[in-house]
Amino acid sequence: MQIENFIDGKFTPPIDGNYLPNLNPANGELNSMIPDSSHDDVNSAVNAAKSAFSNWSKLTINERIDWLRQIADGLEQRKADIARLECEDTGKPISLAERVDAERSITNFSFFADHAKSIADLEFRMDDATNYVIRKPVGVVGLITPWNLPLYLLSWKIAPALVMGNTIIAKPSELTPSTANLLCEVLDSIDFPKGVINIVQGLGSTVGQAIVEHPEIRAISFTGGTETGKIVARTAAPMFKKLSLELGGKNATIILDDVDLASAAKGAARAAFTNSGQVCLCGSRILVADKIYHEFVDLLVEEVEAMKVGNPKHRDTDIGSVISIAHKDKIHSYIDLAKSEGGEILTGSEFTILPSNANGAFVAPTLIANLNIDSRCAVEEIFGPVATIHRFTTDEEAIRMANITQYGLAGSIWTGDRARGVAVANQIDSGILWVNTWLHRDLRTPFGGVKNSGVGREGGDWSLNFFSELSNICVKDD
Ligand code: TXE
């Protein structure tokens, strides 16, 4: 299969005629060829988005909401295809792709359709005048997304950008192009206005960079690695573009001594290993109270060893492959580093029998104990199925250990005492904290991190604000 760009409502080959292979990381087979697009393709997409802007931005919000609902309906009909394509592009289990990726990609459109209805007109009355705050679209916006939750994260940006009246240039990860292409097929099938959503496929260093550099793209919403985020920020800042950066995480899962051990062990295992640990919210450093350490760790190892690593297409698979052989090698190099630093592998790595497929990028869920809290494996984002375990004696010590990293995205606290959990959560330098749960999301709430985890918030009103410019009109009374 050959995927094309989607520019001005048409499936369009890359101008230079170059293509890249898109491989299935679970077996090394070729999924498709995708455009290796250039600056020229981005320019052509920007021209289409500029022409479409005038009509799209003039629609009423209700008309745009109606289009979001049509997209959600179109995706709903292709739900099984979304899950299959995500499974083939990423190597994630099909059941996870159905439950999380397909479901949320559709919900993002229906959620923002509903949420945009609640936008209130802002008015500020003075003694002798009234201020009217007007929302305008930003213009042509650039959306750049990663490979871990492909359509889920792309639709999380497309839906609010659309409903606020912007036109879009989007670039999915070169490793996961297929569901963005499926979205274009849906747009085509519903006669969606041409040029409003343009998808340019290709590499970050060419297409991504061209989007960030383009003077007529006025806002950049980026989700990806922290190092890439720095490049994006450096390029966009001197052009005074609006910028939203959702970057990496190295999140703590804190197990307090008063917890129900069995449910905390389940929660910690899920937080560490969902999607093979390739979620920026994953809890990859597990901090355990001294008093319950051994009992908890035994239960956790049991939970992790019950996870079935295998063919992502099989329904009973819990852990599929990671995104690529290169990523597998990077993860293994961290496990080797941990061993050389005296880390004890409690489970995983070579102890688990993996699918007998030499071309698959499989890594067993791995738990490592005995590392210092500031060792590289405990503070750097591995972004794979690897979690380190550390002991603490007081809540204050747990908080200090949680805050030691350069990241500040998320975290979870597990306790029998809600007030104690909230008190600990309050002192963790992160944008998103859970008590006795993990990845429990209300899409109206702010989502984003501090420190090296990024700048800005997405979700509900925060997304609608990012994709609008506010003007204040002050009218003096007669
Ligand atoms: O991400 P990149 P990579 C972390 C994780 C992972 C590391 C690297 O630790 O191991 O990042 O992953 C595009 N200008 N996360 O290299 O490169 C790229 O094509 C503009 C955490 O795969 O950040 C893709 O579309 N764009 C993260 C997107 O950026 C550029 C999820 C993200 O890819 C670009 C993924 C450039 N110069 C990885 N270079 C999370 N926060 O969830 C690349 N891109």
Boltz pocket constraint, residues with backbone or C-beta under 6 A from the ligand:
constraints:
  - pocket:
      binder: B
      contacts: [[A, 144], [A, 145], [A, 146], [A, 147], [A, 148], [A, 171], [A, 172], [A, 173], [A, 174], [A, 202], [A, 203], [A, 204], [A, 205], [A, 207], [A, 208], [A, 209], [A, 212], [A, 223], [A, 224], [A, 225], [A, 226], [A, 228], [A, 229], [A, 231], [A, 232], [A, 246], [A, 247], [A, 248], [A, 249], [A, 278], [A, 279], [A, 280], [A, 381], [A, 382], [A, 383]]
      max_distance: 6.0
